[in-house]
């Protein structure tokens, strides 16, 4: 009998194709999901579900503009179906459009969208968390807090004179997402210990630290987690986050010493040699945690909470990264007696809110009136105009040890919120850090600084506008370099 064409084969094939895309998206295989979604899109550009998947894959790849465009297409498609008599709810697409706008630094539009969704959606926790985030991003800090505090928080003082300082988060009533978002406000108020009791709850939803890697990559469960006061032979200090975070949280290495005979550090491969050069005896790349012998592990970004320390400088000996630097002759040869100023304007693009800490590199150029500028920018250094009065040192940097040597020999480091800023701060060098309107938690409080007075932070004061911050930068840099 001759094969006959099954009219359902094409439909079945497309549904199977879509299931594969969904599986890839679920397992964070964003590039593969994106490519397959594009193929499917060519077959059927009107499939609303695939438009959503295509948008999601672009979003996960941090291609927010493309994600936004596909969501608009999906929204237009839904409006078409609604007009034809088919009822499809549009709020979920609007929520995702707002999320894209937030990451595109168009928070005012994101806020407007959230304010116009259904009243039913406004009662949901996810909406309140997102709405608070967008309000916070444009500097409406108290409005943002008011959204969060009304979710599941026990207010200790409900009088008309209520202050942000009069708060208490109830762990039994507050979800991990809400507690994590509330932590930033606690950091800004200088409530370091309370902030950490909330921010560490982000580890359960994979938005704080990398403890999930231990389970997912190395099959190391939380039963191997060190408990404060426990005496063991060897503690594995697992440094988490980006390299900047690893350098920040390394400070609690000495706090672990009374509880064990040996500490083995597991960190990014890029800083293994630097830590060894600075006197840390047992340092390994992260993946060697399955090869080395140890008793319990300590996740670095949870250590302030585990150790119950009261401040970020409690019993910290600065600098905890010290070695004899190797001279970098090119600095003196180029500076010719002028002050040496190192600049860096971009960090790791994988950082979730990277776009908010970015500023135009051209605004750093006026610093050249106070000394010779040296660029230690490795990523996207093409941003710097070729004729700018800046000496590019990227060819001199092959490792973090090279960066250490350069910083040791300069008079001032000016940086956005990057690992370089933390390295310079830890070394005790003069550093100015330009931080966005909503700064990273380390820079959130002037009253509870994480470093000594060698560090100056200058904060953006207006959403999407760095002008005032740079005017202050020029004044502060002049004072520091004339000392």
Buried (B, 14 or more C-beta within 10 A) or exposed (E): EEEEEEEEEEEEEBEEBBEEBBEBBEEEBBEBBBEBBEEBBEEEEEBBEBBBBBBBBBBBBBBBEBBBBBBBBBBEBBEEEEEEEEEEEBBBBBBBBBBBBBBBBBBEBBBEBBEEBEEEBBEEEEBBBBBBBBBBBBBBBEBBBBBBBEBBBEEEEEEEEBEBEEBEBEEEEBBBBBBBBBBBBBBBBBBBEBBBBBBBBBBBEEBBBBBBBBEEEBEBEEEEBBEEEEEBEBBBBBBBBBBBBBBBBBBBBEBBEEBBEBBBBBBBEEBBEBBBBBEBEBBBBBEBBEEEEBBBBBBBBBBBBBBEBEBBBEEBEBBBBBBEBEEBEBBBEBBEEBBBBBBBBBBEEEBEBBBBBBBEBEBBBBBBEBBBBBBBBBBEBEBBEEEBEBBBBEEBBEEBBBBBBBBBBBBBBBBBBBBBBBBBBBBBBBBBBBBBBBBBBBBBBEEBBBBEEBBBBBBBEEBBEBEEBBEBBBEBBEEBBEE
